[in-house]
Amino acid sequence: MVERSWHRGEFSTRAAVGHLDSVYCVQHDGTRLVSGSRDRTVRVWDARTLRPVRTLRGHEGSVLCLQYDPAGTTLVTGSSDATMAVWDLQEGTVKRWLRAHASPVLDVRFEGGVVASCSKDCTIRIWGLEGGEVRAVMEGHNAAVNAISLTTPHLASASGDCTIKLWDLATTRLLRDFTGHTRGLACVHLTPDGRTLVSGSNDRTIRVWDARSGDCVRTLTGHSDLVRTLAMDHARGRCVSGSYDQSIKVWDLGSGKVMSDVRDAHASWVFHVQVDATKVVSASQDRRVAVWDFSGGVGEVAYKFVL
């Protein structure tokens, strides 16, 4: 029944409303939903009721990116104020500030004790989570590094210079360039097995790449504006994309075809999506975080959203 709903585009929707400006980023785990906004706050919501639980303040600019750990104890945020904050998510307090980027921090990822960040300053930085020290600086892009994807031992980066780069995280050595997009990239995802990259661009396409050879194996077309965000359901071979055309599309990566097309999903640009077995969560310039439920009333399904 759930699979049929995905193919038919049958869903119910709810929204978390409370931010005073654009919502740039979101993460959801079935217990909590955490969102970051142009209003300079991070908001924590009850995932089941979508009622606000806590508001975190500290950044002096837009909260552009965030990630928290599976235990829900540590949150890392990046901002247009060029700083990153490491938060105690349970207490809602800042444990430390990470300062080294010269321009807005556009994406953050962390695994274990390692944090990776990318910036409009064209660099990627690797940090120690506990000490906050910069362990490495990776340079090579010729424009803002808009997104990164971390799958140890590799890191993928996507830039406004129209390229993707794959790096060895331990040595920070550049392994491979991926070229083919004709305009700047906004998002990238490296699969957990390290074999496949998926990217979205201002050329309105999504490209699927062989991470080992650098070859583009498929191009997905259908969006009419910038593909701003991607999320993967690896177990089911699905990719979800969100665009400045205000739509959210669910793709079957095996065939390259659209399974579900949620047009006018938001009243403005879609900035971020997540996906699991039954739901898509999205954040938008329209100040809303939306939950799209494809379960069709089926009983509880474990949440496992992919970043």
Beta strands, then each sheet from edge to edge (+ up, - down):
strand 1: 12-17
strand 2: 23-28
strand 3: 32-37
strand 4: 41-46
strand 5: 52-57
strand 6: 63-68
strand 7: 74-79
strand 8: 83-88
strand 9: 93-99
strand 10: 105-111
strand 11: 114-119
strand 12: 124-128
strand 13: 134-138
strand 14: 145-151
strand 15: 154-159
strand 16: 163-168
strand 17: 174-179
strand 18: 185-190
strand 19: 196-201
strand 20: 205-210
strand 21: 216-221
strand 22: 227-233
strand 23: 238-243
strand 24: 248-252
strand 25: 257-262
strand 26: 270-275
strand 27: 279-284
strand 28: 288-293
sheet 1: 1+ 28- 27+ 26-
sheet 2: 2+ 3- 4+ 5-
sheet 3: 6+ 7- 8+ 9-
sheet 4: 10+ 11- 12+ 13-
sheet 5: 14+ 15- 16+ 17-
sheet 6: 18+ 19- 20+ 21-
sheet 7: 22+ 23- 24+ 25-
end
